[in-house]
Amino acid sequence: MKSAAQSELFRELPSVDELIRVPSIAALASSHGTAALTAAARAVLARVREEVASGLLDGAALRLALDGLGNAVEEHLRRALGHSLRPVINATGVILHTNLGRAPLAESALAHLCETAGQFSNLEFDVEAGERGKRDVHVDRLFRSLLNDGPTSTHVGTAASAVPPEPTLSERSEPKGRSPAEPNCVSTIVVNNNAAAVLLALNTLAEGGEVIVSRGELVEIGGSFRIPDVMAKSGATLREVGTTNRTRVTDYENAITERTRLLLRVHRSNFEITGFTEQASTAEMVALARDRGLPLMEDLGSGALVDLQNFGITGEPSVLDSLRAGVDVVTYSGDKLLGGPQAGLISGRADLVARMRSNSLFRALRVDKLTYAALEATLLAYVKRDHDSIPTLQMMRRTKEEIGKRAETLAAQIRSSKLNIEIIDGESVIGGGAAPSSVLPTCLLALSCDGLSADALAAQLRASDPPIIARVEQGRVLFDLRTVFADQDSMVAAALARIAQ
Ligand SMILES: *Cc1c(COP(=O)(O)O)cnc(C)c1O
């Protein structure tokens, strides 16, 4: 029920028509169009009406709101007609931050994307033969070169550094038990993300049968990716073996029946089991799979294409490590350690991958030209050994000293008596579920601002344009410049100077 006083207030509100005829507001139609202006005026008036109805506005407050209607309509238009998805500055020190879009793309990937996506392309056209082609060819050739027979190695280097190539898959000694008739060649297909890759692989290799997985690997990865749920959707039955902390190869062996289709290992991602633990080694799993004629699949999650030991990160096997060890099929993400666009990659035995390609699910999970363009350019950077052009790899390689120097330069740019700045030691994390126990030493800018709580300062930084996302810890805002592009340091300094005026 409206009170009499409220009815009075409602009468003071203009109609939508009256509002858009106010000259200063009517003028907005020329740049934004009448339809958008009308919609904005309607939305703003509805909000004021709601505030009156809920008793939030008394007479004086309503008059103030009415005076501000022009600004409110303009602000509404700016938001409605602007992009919602926009760049932010990541000062969290988490390199692969799922909430912040994971891997930023390399310049070459952006250029290739712009060049091919704004025009027609040979996505599925064989230009030479003049007939229909396959969209996979654009990246499969590069994966072959990186994982099979290429001149590249998993060593990290710049294009100029001459590191002798490691033996490639075709050169390595054949694991025992692999029959010579089996294809020795690794092929790769691309789907929408790694969750889709796992779904497609399980459905192709194990629908109607059983998949054996260790209880210690039945993980949930952020964004509700749960191995048991994906397994159920794939039509395969999960056969759990071992215990949370210990699973031996004999546990897998004892669970094999005529219904078994696949042995599966899952990277535990952002979760670790320490203490009294045991896990079957990859070599033991490979030997068991070969012996029983079953495929062995590994969901690597992050899936590095380079040896991360070069970054001081241990215990994170690369895609090539797994394939070399004899794993038949490996699934991994395109936008985690690989540093490319969102994608799910399935690399492995050509005969198994060919079965996945002809599964009708593959058609439903396939990726578009934007993804192929960005992925092709990213893979080319690996082939050319130009690792520093890939932002995620470059961020991992930044030294603490380098980051400390940038922090000092940034701190010197802000002259405000209200800001208290200290440079302290800290740790950056890789994120994206990779190497959960590996951290990278870094230098942090620790800030507090007189008259503002750390949370309020962080909120003001988020309200900057572009928004700046930093960590809040123990009453201070912490900036890790490892994940900030060097040309953004001055933007951070300017935002801080403005906030602490
Ligand atoms: C991240 C991750 C996934 C999910 O990958 P998306 O590309 O996000 O779909 C699956 N498995 C593991 C082990 C992961 O780390």
The ligand as an SDF file (V2000), in Angstrom:
LIG
                    3D

 15 15  0  0  0  0  0  0  0  0999 V2000
   42.0640  -27.0430  -15.6970 C   0  0  0  0  0  0  0  0  0  0  0  0
   41.8720  -28.4890  -15.7200 C   0  0  0  0  0  0  0  0  0  0  0  0
   40.7750  -29.0560  -16.3910 C   0  0  0  0  0  0  0  0  0  0  0  0
   39.7380  -28.2030  -17.0610 C   0  0  0  0  0  0  0  0  0  0  0  0
   40.2890  -27.5300  -18.1620 O   0  0  0  0  0  0  0  0  0  0  0  0
   39.4550  -26.3790  -18.9110 P   0  0  0  0  0  0  0  0  0  0  0  0
   40.3170  -26.0240  -20.0780 O   0  0  0  0  0  0  0  0  0  0  0  0
   39.2720  -25.2850  -17.9270 O   0  0  0  0  0  0  0  0  0  0  0  0
   38.1630  -26.9750  -19.3260 O   0  0  0  0  0  0  0  0  0  0  0  0
   40.6530  -30.4250  -16.4060 C   0  0  0  0  0  0  0  0  0  0  0  0
   41.5520  -31.2130  -15.7890 N   0  0  0  0  0  0  0  0  0  0  0  0
   42.6280  -30.7140  -15.1280 C   0  0  0  0  0  0  0  0  0  0  0  0
   43.5870  -31.6480  -14.4590 C   0  0  0  0  0  0  0  0  0  0  0  0
   42.8220  -29.3310  -15.0800 C   0  0  0  0  0  0  0  0  0  0  0  0
   43.8700  -28.8200  -14.4180 O   0  0  0  0  0  0  0  0  0  0  0  0
  1  2  1  0
  2  3  1  0
  2 14  2  0
  3  4  1  0
  3 10  2  0
  4  5  1  0
  5  6  1  0
  6  7  2  0
  6  8  1  0
  6  9  1  0
 10 11  1  0
 11 12  2  0
 12 13  1  0
 12 14  1  0
 14 15  1  0
M  END
$$$$
